[in-house]
Amino acid sequence: MERYQKQMAELYLTEAGKQKLAAALLEQPRKPHTLRRTLAVGVAAALVLAVTAGALSPTVQELLSNALGGFGRYAQAVEGQAVDQGIEVKVLSAMADSTMLVVYAEAKDQAGDRLDDTLGVDGLLIPEKSERETSGITMGMFSRECIGYVPETKTALLKFTHTFGKPDEASELKNLRLRVDGFQPQNYSVEVNLPDLTLPDQTLAGWYLAAENVLYGSGTLDTAEDYIGALSLEPGQTPADLGSELVSLSSAGFGADGKFHLQFEVPAEARMGSSTLLSTLRSRYAETLDLESGEGFEEASRISMAYNDPLTSFWFTRDGKVYAELVFPVGPETAADLRLESVYGAVVLADSISGSWEIPLTVETLPELRIPLSGMLDGTELKEMTLSPLNVTILSASRLPREPVSALKKDGSEIAAKPKAGSGGDELYYNRWEFTEPVEMDELAGISVAGWFIPVENGTAGEARSPQ
């Protein structure tokens, strides 16, 4: 989480970052999701647990089989393990084509009971960079997550994904490494709606942070010490229950510094340096603009940036309680236009486990088709298509519509494809989609993109046909 906070801070400081942030701020409001786990178990739940104590959780192999689904036949058994800090990390399985690499591993606590189903993982896959061109195309992106936990064996199932910026020609990934730097147990996700308050345009009571109060800070300043003397709202001025055991609203309003403050109370055991809470201010006026027009989008983007950039935050203690406070660069004159949306992030209630786990791997890539394309699709010139049972990637002159996309089979059925992050620039763009079920190349009739159809037969493709 600390790394994420630093990245968010850097995002506010670059022009490219500001453009990405503006687009993100104009997305549809997030829908709250249920917390992955509550902090306490009531009497009724405890009775249920007692009755079902003899029923074991699924094993790691069962969790892995469920995670792979129909793609299980394409998974390779890959071996390798490392032990540090009393935790063994063992690689179980991998899948790869020229655009994506997925590795499943397990983490087993051999020295205690520190892991759980909320586990955060600090780790990544590191392919050999020398084989991958970087001119004008990003090296790719990675993700990692815990997708299951078996309490009986104190073992978590982990998934690591590396998406390459462009399809690679290699038939295998050599000198590949899985590197894990740490784990974060009791890492609870939060996303809850904020009340639609009528914000006062007058200044709320405030106080100035002392050295004994500040525990953590992030944003335009560098360290917690930089926040000593910063203005904070007095807690408890606009309290509201947000329906979460992890976060409640303490105070919301304008401070004597002429800025808008959102202050939240969190559990006293929260780890400040690892937890993250964020929010986004919305403009009621901007929501009435036509975002389909360039002028409307530009104005809405300008307002969103003015309301949210720069955002700073600090965590502090007061009278034995712990608070997180967000400070936005808007004054009381915007009170009637502001709309609060949600608070989201994670609250961490346990210490992180730092260590070094590094495992060398070699993974075979699946056979695939690489097909030259010609013609246009939705006004964009097509260049090339790469097809595997896992993914479809289309190189085009500019970005293509992201959905709906599917693989059409010769028997008339189709398999949907989920849009994934692409890469490229002004003249070339790699559009990528991930199939929801495996696609057999000899059963494929073509690819449908936003109603357009690219026929595929005997390893060759025809020109895209427009929707009828």
PEGI-V80374 format. One record per residue. D_CENTER is the distance of its C-alpha to the mean C-alpha in Angstrom with 2 decimals. Layout:
BEGIN
d_center=D_CENTER
d_center=D_CENTER
END
This chain:
BEGIN
d_center=11.79
d_center=14.74
d_center=13.32
d_center=10.34
d_center=13.23
d_center=15.29
d_center=12.95
d_center=12.82
d_center=16.58
d_center=17.12
d_center=15.38
d_center=18.22
d_center=20.85
d_center=20.69
d_center=21.85
d_center=19.27
d_center=16.53
d_center=18.42
d_center=18.63
d_center=14.90
d_center=14.55
d_center=17.48
d_center=16.10
d_center=12.88
d_center=15.31
d_center=17.39
d_center=15.00
d_center=16.18
d_center=15.71
d_center=13.01
d_center=14.68
d_center=14.83
d_center=14.12
d_center=16.34
d_center=15.77
d_center=15.44
d_center=18.73
d_center=21.46
d_center=23.27
d_center=26.72
d_center=28.53
d_center=31.46
d_center=34.89
d_center=34.43
d_center=31.23
d_center=33.05
d_center=35.90
d_center=33.69
d_center=32.24
d_center=35.82
d_center=36.99
d_center=34.24
d_center=34.26
d_center=35.89
d_center=33.16
d_center=30.89
d_center=27.17
d_center=26.18
d_center=26.56
d_center=23.88
d_center=25.56
d_center=25.37
d_center=21.66
d_center=21.28
d_center=23.62
d_center=21.73
d_center=18.40
d_center=20.30
d_center=22.25
d_center=24.40
d_center=22.91
d_center=24.64
d_center=27.63
d_center=25.72
d_center=24.30
d_center=26.29
d_center=27.42
d_center=26.44
d_center=27.82
d_center=27.15
d_center=26.64
d_center=26.61
d_center=27.52
d_center=26.99
d_center=27.10
d_center=28.41
d_center=25.31
d_center=25.68
d_center=22.88
d_center=24.20
d_center=22.94
d_center=23.75
d_center=22.82
d_center=21.34
d_center=21.11
d_center=21.13
d_center=22.37
d_center=22.68
d_center=19.20
d_center=16.97
d_center=17.42
d_center=16.28
d_center=17.74
d_center=18.17
d_center=19.65
d_center=20.93
d_center=21.21
d_center=24.48
d_center=25.83
d_center=29.45
d_center=30.47
d_center=29.29
d_center=26.91
d_center=23.89
d_center=21.00
d_center=19.65
d_center=17.27
d_center=14.75
d_center=14.61
d_center=12.00
d_center=12.68
d_center=13.26
d_center=14.22
d_center=14.17
d_center=16.55
d_center=19.07
d_center=21.18
d_center=24.49
d_center=23.92
d_center=27.55
d_center=27.32
d_center=24.60
d_center=25.68
d_center=23.79
d_center=26.08
d_center=24.21
d_center=21.23
d_center=18.08
d_center=18.05
d_center=14.75
d_center=11.19
d_center=10.14
d_center=7.80
d_center=9.39
d_center=9.77
d_center=12.92
d_center=14.04
d_center=17.43
d_center=20.04
d_center=23.83
d_center=25.60
d_center=29.00
d_center=28.19
d_center=25.56
d_center=23.26
d_center=19.51
d_center=18.21
d_center=15.38
d_center=13.61
d_center=12.96
d_center=12.25
d_center=13.53
d_center=13.89
d_center=16.95
d_center=17.60
d_center=20.76
d_center=22.64
d_center=24.58
d_center=28.22
d_center=28.26
d_center=29.29
d_center=27.74
d_center=25.29
d_center=27.58
d_center=27.06
d_center=23.52
d_center=22.22
d_center=19.66
d_center=19.24
d_center=17.99
d_center=18.62
d_center=17.98
d_center=16.80
d_center=15.93
d_center=17.66
d_center=17.83
d_center=14.26
d_center=14.27
d_center=11.56
d_center=13.20
d_center=13.25
d_center=16.87
d_center=19.07
d_center=21.37
d_center=25.03
d_center=26.51
d_center=28.86
d_center=31.87
d_center=31.24
d_center=34.42
d_center=35.38
d_center=37.24
d_center=36.01
d_center=34.83
d_center=36.29
d_center=34.63
d_center=35.24
d_center=34.47
d_center=32.40
d_center=34.48
d_center=33.64
d_center=33.78
d_center=31.15
d_center=28.28
d_center=25.89
d_center=22.87
d_center=22.03
d_center=19.46
d_center=19.52
d_center=22.60
d_center=24.47
d_center=24.05
d_center=25.18
d_center=26.06
d_center=29.66
d_center=29.00
d_center=28.39
d_center=31.79
d_center=33.83
d_center=30.93
d_center=31.56
d_center=29.91
d_center=30.80
d_center=33.05
d_center=31.14
d_center=31.96
d_center=33.09
d_center=30.98
d_center=29.73
d_center=27.82
d_center=26.51
d_center=22.96
d_center=23.29
d_center=21.21
d_center=22.68
d_center=20.12
d_center=20.57
d_center=23.46
d_center=24.55
d_center=27.34
d_center=28.32
d_center=27.26
d_center=29.45
d_center=30.94
d_center=32.20
d_center=35.28
d_center=33.19
d_center=32.80
d_center=29.03
d_center=26.95
d_center=25.69
d_center=23.40
d_center=24.22
d_center=22.77
d_center=24.38
d_center=22.49
d_center=24.14
d_center=26.52
d_center=25.03
d_center=21.57
d_center=20.69
d_center=20.31
d_center=19.07
d_center=16.11
d_center=15.23
d_center=13.38
d_center=14.36
d_center=13.80
d_center=15.45
d_center=16.53
d_center=20.21
d_center=21.35
d_center=24.73
d_center=26.99
d_center=28.91
d_center=25.99
d_center=25.07
d_center=28.58
d_center=28.23
d_center=28.09
d_center=24.77
d_center=26.19
d_center=28.76
d_center=28.14
d_center=30.01
d_center=28.14
d_center=24.67
d_center=25.94
d_center=27.37
d_center=24.35
d_center=22.19
d_center=24.87
d_center=24.99
d_center=21.25
d_center=21.32
d_center=24.54
d_center=23.18
d_center=19.95
d_center=20.73
d_center=21.34
d_center=19.66
d_center=20.80
d_center=20.44
d_center=22.48
d_center=22.97
d_center=26.58
d_center=29.11
d_center=32.02
d_center=34.70
d_center=32.74
d_center=29.63
d_center=26.19
d_center=24.58
d_center=21.62
d_center=22.62
d_center=20.93
d_center=23.37
d_center=23.20
d_center=25.77
d_center=27.69
d_center=31.10
d_center=33.18
d_center=34.26
d_center=30.88
d_center=31.18
d_center=32.25
d_center=29.46
d_center=26.45
d_center=24.37
d_center=22.02
d_center=18.96
d_center=16.76
d_center=15.55
d_center=12.07
d_center=10.46
d_center=12.02
d_center=15.67
d_center=16.80
d_center=20.36
d_center=21.29
d_center=21.83
d_center=19.61
d_center=21.25
d_center=21.58
d_center=23.27
d_center=23.45
d_center=22.92
d_center=23.46
d_center=24.45
d_center=25.96
d_center=25.43
d_center=26.89
d_center=25.34
d_center=27.27
d_center=25.70
d_center=26.66
d_center=29.42
d_center=28.42
d_center=30.08
d_center=29.89
d_center=31.77
d_center=33.09
d_center=32.65
d_center=34.94
d_center=35.23
d_center=32.93
d_center=30.18
d_center=29.69
d_center=31.38
d_center=29.35
d_center=31.14
d_center=29.91
d_center=30.21
d_center=28.99
d_center=27.10
d_center=25.74
d_center=25.71
d_center=24.96
d_center=24.67
d_center=20.85
d_center=20.05
d_center=21.81
d_center=21.50
d_center=23.79
d_center=24.94
d_center=26.32
d_center=27.72
d_center=24.84
d_center=21.75
d_center=22.60
d_center=21.65
d_center=18.35
d_center=19.83
d_center=21.77
d_center=22.16
d_center=24.00
d_center=26.34
d_center=29.88
d_center=32.07
d_center=35.84
d_center=36.52
d_center=34.99
d_center=31.83
d_center=28.34
d_center=24.92
d_center=21.88
d_center=19.19
d_center=15.57
d_center=14.54
d_center=12.24
d_center=11.76
d_center=15.35
d_center=17.18
d_center=20.57
d_center=22.81
d_center=25.57
d_center=27.73
d_center=25.59
d_center=22.24
d_center=20.62
d_center=19.23
d_center=17.45
d_center=17.14
d_center=16.65
d_center=19.49
d_center=19.18
d_center=22.43
d_center=24.27
d_center=26.42
d_center=29.81
d_center=31.09
d_center=34.68
d_center=33.77
d_center=31.93
d_center=33.70
d_center=31.15
d_center=27.80
d_center=27.34
d_center=25.18
d_center=25.39
d_center=28.87
d_center=30.06
d_center=31.24
d_center=31.46
d_center=34.06
d_center=33.91
d_center=37.08
d_center=38.32
d_center=35.55
d_center=36.21
d_center=34.74
d_center=36.60
d_center=35.83
d_center=33.28
d_center=35.05
d_center=34.25
d_center=33.81
d_center=37.21
END
